[in-house]
Amino acid sequence: MMELTVLNTLGAAVSIFVLNYAVRRYTSCLANAPQPTSRNFWIQYLGFVPPPHDGEDVLSKFLIEVGQDQRQSPISVCFSVMGRPLVLVNTLKGIKDVLIDGQAKNKKLGPCVQRGDLIRRIHSLVFGGPSINNTVGEDWAWRRHVLLPPFQPRQLVPKLLPYVGEKATEVMTLFGQHALQGTALEVDNVFTDLTMNVINYYLYGRRDLNFDIVGGRANLKNEHLKLGLGFQSPEAWLPFGLNETTWAQRSYRPSREMLKDFIRDSLEKAEEEHKRLQRSKVGTGSATYHCVAAAGLDSGKYDNNREDLVNDLLSLTFAGYDTTAHTLSFCFSELARHPDIQQRVFEEVRRVLGPPPVAPESITADKLAQLPLVNAVYRETLRKYPAVVFIPVHVNRDTLVDNTVVPGGAEIWCNIRGLQMNPDIFPNPNEFNIDRWLAPPVTEASNTTSDSTYNDFDSFGENSKSNIDGKHTTETQYRFPDITFTLGQHACLGKNLAILELRTMIALTMNQFSLTLKPGNIIETKIVLTTKPKNGVWIHFDERNDLKNI
């Protein structure tokens, strides 16, 4: 009798489950939408990102196949076992509809789309509180308003470029040592340390930060990596508050608290410097800040809870320390395999910067603005190896996406990886071709202005709206927007910092060295929150011929 009751209960539960799936799946307005022909269990049936592993990059493969299949344009849909639709947006117009129009503020109803509740809760759990990367609505808006001004190009570039030039010059010395020894160098670690230095300098405006708190400057990236692994910890996803216990957070909490101690100490140093500068600028009316922390401290918004600023600064560091570094690594891997591109970039850079050694103070925004090939190199790298392969959002209410209605409650993945490998926009997408990003001479001349120093940086939508029209073809691919940094009011705050570092490193390296890839070093991607080189990037450096006898 007991067995029969159990079987009946199980049968009823299965029937309810199947009925729920059938109703949600076949009554959805997306019931007849195309579905991906390439199956992936995690994505297709659960709506989850496949867990990282050392095999094939199945997530990138899936997204590329979807993006290249015209039958899945503008969208395709995966229905999870619960009947919830996961919508893959595979056109630029669709991505614009989601990220710009969908996230636009609506005073009465709120935005049509926003960050999903689950990922925001997990992010808040791992980072130990609310931050700019896990809040929505007014709680997000005031943070963005406070932290945005120091990242605008006219404030960031003059303040940060001298430091970037100095640190990049130090990296040139390291490259020179390996060139002299004839040994290959794994550059991803080098670039991660470089990016960490640049970010922390601009966040706090000080060179004397106490890195001993985190076990030394070189260990800072390791503690961030341990913190990031918290997102992949099974315990972080436990229900009923179990994921909030010390036991569940044992793998990443020590790193988080160590990093926050470092930030608190750095904030004290930043505040000392800010007060000193304020005393020296009495009556000048200056509205700029020497660092990001100063803008936060001066706003008054963090007065009641300084930990909010600690969380925001931790989020900014975490979001940028590896993405820029991995992009540089992929960039060098492609340059090393394309000596013809190296030569073209070398000739351009040498003409503008002159022969090395280049004094850091001589690297100016005006000179960087005269290097279109350098820009083309980093743009093509971001196209082929986007740091973020998709942008996820939750749909709050019915939203029009490239003329298709996506119902409230659905999840959306903006398919960055697939769109940027679409041959209808980028012919031969597997080819590394920097000419994609060079404007025709007539168009380039007609777009020239008297003040072009900052044209290659982003004013967060002020001057680039014409590029986001959703109608790009092979003839207009050079105007394709930087969607890897996302679009609209949620565009990446650190974009201009990343671009400055990318351009400076490419220019200085090409001016002094030629690159070759270490034999046997296979360049493959691996997704661990961001796109990273699975096997590292090992480069041989060789001094340019005109420098060997100096």
MODAFEN-V820985 format. One record per residue. N is the residue number from 1. PSI is psi in whole degrees, -180 to 180 (999 if undefined). D_CENTER is the distance of its C-alpha to the mean C-alpha in Angstrom with 2 decimals. Layout:
n=(N/N)
psi=(PSI/PSI)
d_center=(D_CENTER/D_CENTER)
//
This chain:
n=(1/2/3/4/5/6/7/8/9/10/11/12/13/14/15/16/17/18/19/20/21/22/23/24/25/26/27/28/29/30/31/32/33/34/35/36/37/38/39/40/41/42/43/44/45/46/47/48/49/50/51/52/53/54/55/56/57/58/59/60/61/62/63/64/65/66/67/68/69/70/71/72/73/74/75/76/77/78/79/80/81/82/83/84/85/86/87/88/89/90/91/92/93/94/95/96/97/98/99/100/101/102/103/104/105/106/107/108/109/110/111/112/113/114/115/116/117/118/119/120/121/122/123/124/125/126/127/128/129/130/131/132/133/134/135/136/137/138/139/140/141/142/143/144/145/146/147/148/149/150/151/152/153/154/155/156/157/158/159/160/161/162/163/164/165/166/167/168/169/170/171/172/173/174/175/176/177/178/179/180/181/182/183/184/185/186/187/188/189/190/191/192/193/194/195/196/197/198/199/200/201/202/203/204/205/206/207/208/209/210/211/212/213/214/215/216/217/218/219/220/221/222/223/224/225/226/227/228/229/230/231/232/233/234/235/236/237/238/239/240/241/242/243/244/245/246/247/248/249/250/251/252/253/254/255/256/257/258/259/260/261/262/263/264/265/266/267/268/269/270/271/272/273/274/275/276/277/278/279/280/281/282/283/284/285/286/287/288/289/290/291/292/293/294/295/296/297/298/299/300/301/302/303/304/305/306/307/308/309/310/311/312/313/314/315/316/317/318/319/320/321/322/323/324/325/326/327/328/329/330/331/332/333/334/335/336/337/338/339/340/341/342/343/344/345/346/347/348/349/350/351/352/353/354/355/356/357/358/359/360/361/362/363/364/365/366/367/368/369/370/371/372/373/374/375/376/377/378/379/380/381/382/383/384/385/386/387/388/389/390/391/392/393/394/395/396/397/398/399/400/401/402/403/404/405/406/407/408/409/410/411/412/413/414/415/416/417/418/419/420/421/422/423/424/425/426/427/428/429/430/431/432/433/434/435/436/437/438/439/440/441/442/443/444/445/446/447/448/449/450/451/452/453/454/455/456/457/458/459/460/461/462/463/464/465/466/467/468/469/470/471/472/473/474/475/476/477/478/479/480/481/482/483/484/485/486/487/488/489/490/491/492/493/494/495/496/497/498/499/500/501/502/503/504/505/506/507/508/509/510/511/512/513/514/515/516/517/518/519/520/521/522/523/524/525/526/527/528/529/530/531/532/533/534/535/536/537/538/539/540/541/542/543/544/545/546/547/548/549/550)
psi=(-43/-43/-39/-40/-43/-44/-42/-40/-45/-41/-41/-40/-43/-41/-42/-41/-48/-42/-42/-45/-48/-43/-49/-35/-48/-8/-2/148/-9/13/-34/8/150/147/149/136/-25/121/139/121/-48/-43/-48/-42/-18/-19/25/158/132/139/146/146/174/6/-149/146/84/-30/-49/-42/-44/-49/-38/-45/-40/-45/-27/-6/109/-25/-18/22/134/-20/161/162/135/130/123/173/-18/1/5/133/134/115/122/116/119/15/156/-39/-42/-43/-39/-45/-35/-54/-30/-61/-41/-33/3/146/135/112/-32/-45/-13/176/153/-34/157/176/140/148/-43/-49/-31/-40/-42/-42/-45/-37/-50/-40/-5/30/175/147/178/-21/-1/15/163/172/-145/-32/-34/-41/-44/-33/-45/-43/-39/-43/-15/-46/-43/-16/-3/142/-36/-18/-43/-49/-51/-34/-36/-28/-43/-39/-43/-44/-41/-48/-36/-36/-37/-37/-35/-36/-42/-44/-41/-37/-43/-32/-42/-37/-16/26/150/151/132/111/-18/-41/-39/-46/-31/-43/-42/-48/-39/-43/-45/-47/-49/-34/-43/-28/-38/-13/23/147/-14/38/148/85/-11/-26/-32/19/22/155/-42/-20/-8/-42/-32/-38/-35/-38/-43/-39/-43/-31/-15/-31/-27/-1/126/-32/-27/-18/7/145/-179/28/0/-30/-8/-4/156/-38/-45/-26/12/-26/-23/-18/-43/-40/-42/-47/-35/-44/-38/-36/-41/-42/-42/-43/-40/-35/-39/-42/-41/-38/-39/-46/-39/-43/-39/-44/-36/-41/-34/-11/20/125/-1/-22/18/134/12/164/149/-14/169/-42/-37/-39/-41/-45/-39/-17/-26/-10/-24/9/-38/-23/91/-22/-26/-41/-38/-46/-40/-41/-36/-42/-41/-43/-47/-39/-22/-16/-34/-26/-47/-42/-46/-37/-44/-40/-47/-38/-47/-34/-38/-43/-40/-25/2/77/-27/-40/-41/-45/-42/-44/-40/-49/-39/-48/-43/-38/-34/-45/-21/177/150/162/137/123/132/-38/-14/-9/110/163/-35/-42/-42/-32/-14/17/69/-30/-36/-44/-44/-36/-47/-33/-42/-34/-45/-29/-47/-29/67/136/-35/119/-23/157/116/140/160/139/117/-38/166/131/137/120/105/53/14/132/122/122/154/143/-15/162/146/137/115/113/79/-47/-47/-41/-40/-4/18/116/-17/-22/-43/92/147/62/-23/-13/137/103/103/-16/-15/-30/9/120/148/145/-41/-46/-41/-43/-41/-22/-2/135/170/-20/85/7/-41/12/-29/-1/176/129/28/50/-14/-39/10/14/-28/-20/-12/58/-5/13/25/142/-174/-28/-23/21/-26/-18/5/133/162/72/-13/-22/10/177/166/-158/-14/17/147/124/-37/12/-49/-33/-45/-46/-41/-44/-43/-50/-41/-44/-42/-46/-49/-39/-48/-27/-23/-28/155/150/144/150/138/131/135/-8/104/125/112/155/153/133/111/83/-49/174/122/158/117/-40/16/175/112/120/136/129/140/127/140/146/-37/-2/-15/-28/6/999)
d_center=(59.08/56.02/54.41/55.11/53.51/50.35/50.20/50.79/48.02/45.56/46.73/46.25/42.73/41.79/43.47/41.54/38.26/39.14/40.42/37.28/35.16/37.58/37.75/34.03/33.35/36.23/36.64/33.02/32.60/30.17/32.90/33.46/29.88/29.02/27.70/25.71/28.31/26.28/26.58/24.31/25.95/23.02/21.49/24.85/26.89/24.75/21.59/19.59/16.86/19.02/19.19/17.91/20.79/21.91/23.11/21.75/18.20/19.77/16.76/15.54/19.25/19.87/17.19/18.35/21.95/21.48/19.78/22.56/25.35/26.84/28.64/25.46/24.65/23.71/23.12/24.19/24.87/25.11/27.56/27.24/30.49/30.70/30.69/27.44/25.60/22.04/21.33/19.16/18.54/18.84/19.54/17.88/20.56/19.91/16.19/17.40/20.07/17.78/14.96/17.30/20.79/20.18/18.34/20.91/23.10/26.51/28.91/31.16/29.07/25.54/22.55/23.02/19.74/17.59/15.66/18.02/20.59/20.38/16.71/17.22/20.34/18.91/16.06/18.89/21.06/18.87/17.96/21.55/21.48/19.91/16.89/14.70/12.32/15.42/17.88/19.01/21.75/23.38/22.02/18.48/19.88/21.70/18.82/16.73/19.93/20.54/17.23/16.32/19.18/18.30/14.98/17.02/17.69/21.40/21.00/18.10/19.18/22.83/22.19/19.45/20.37/23.53/21.85/19.15/22.15/24.13/21.69/20.94/24.74/25.15/22.90/25.21/28.08/26.62/26.15/29.74/31.10/29.83/31.16/34.50/34.59/33.51/31.05/27.61/24.65/21.66/18.93/15.85/17.54/18.53/15.13/13.86/16.95/16.50/13.06/14.60/17.55/15.88/13.90/17.10/19.32/17.73/17.49/21.15/22.75/24.78/25.34/27.58/25.29/26.95/24.89/27.95/26.94/24.17/26.39/25.49/22.63/21.81/21.70/19.03/16.24/18.60/19.05/15.36/15.38/18.52/17.12/14.27/17.12/18.61/16.60/18.38/21.69/24.31/25.88/22.94/23.78/27.53/29.33/31.98/30.32/30.65/26.95/27.66/30.29/30.13/30.88/27.92/25.52/27.25/24.51/21.81/23.75/25.25/21.93/20.74/24.04/24.03/20.67/21.99/25.21/23.43/21.65/25.03/26.76/24.24/24.62/28.36/28.06/25.83/28.43/31.25/29.78/29.06/32.67/34.03/32.27/33.45/37.00/36.84/35.57/38.19/39.18/36.54/34.68/31.27/28.44/25.60/24.36/24.02/20.97/18.69/21.03/23.96/22.67/22.33/25.72/27.46/26.39/28.71/26.38/25.85/29.55/30.55/27.84/26.18/24.34/22.14/20.92/20.60/18.38/16.16/15.89/15.20/12.30/10.84/11.51/10.29/6.76/6.63/9.50/8.66/5.41/7.55/10.55/10.07/9.42/12.58/14.37/14.07/15.09/18.08/19.03/19.44/21.27/23.49/24.55/25.22/27.79/28.65/25.23/25.48/28.86/27.87/25.04/27.45/30.13/27.96/26.62/30.10/31.65/29.45/28.98/32.22/32.98/31.44/31.49/29.52/29.96/26.72/28.33/29.07/25.43/25.08/22.88/25.84/25.82/22.12/22.83/25.47/23.24/22.21/22.07/19.52/17.32/18.15/17.20/13.56/13.38/15.11/12.94/9.79/12.34/13.74/10.93/7.76/5.01/5.43/9.16/10.26/10.00/13.02/15.51/19.17/21.93/24.34/26.96/27.80/25.34/25.92/23.24/24.42/28.01/27.63/28.16/25.78/27.72/26.86/25.89/23.85/20.28/17.95/15.21/13.82/14.07/11.43/12.59/16.17/16.28/14.98/17.65/20.31/23.30/24.67/22.00/21.20/24.47/24.44/20.74/21.01/22.25/20.22/21.72/20.67/23.47/21.50/19.93/23.27/25.05/28.78/30.91/32.58/29.44/27.90/31.12/31.45/28.04/28.80/29.37/31.18/28.07/25.31/23.85/20.75/20.62/17.68/15.57/14.52/16.88/14.75/17.00/20.22/20.73/18.64/20.07/22.30/19.52/18.57/21.95/21.11/23.83/22.40/24.52/25.02/26.78/24.01/20.93/20.42/19.70/16.99/14.22/10.59/9.70/6.34/5.56/8.15/11.70/14.53/15.10/11.95/9.76/7.10/9.78/8.54/8.04/11.61/11.58/9.15/11.39/14.42/13.88/13.18/16.25/18.43/18.01/18.62/21.57/23.26/23.01/24.38/27.06/28.44/27.72/27.80/25.73/26.78/25.25/27.26/29.52/28.55/24.84/23.39/19.80/18.38/15.11/14.75/12.47/12.44/9.84/7.39/9.10/11.46/14.81/17.43/20.26/18.74/19.30/22.80/23.84/27.34/27.64/30.76/31.99/32.68/36.42/37.31/36.07/37.75/41.06/39.84)
//
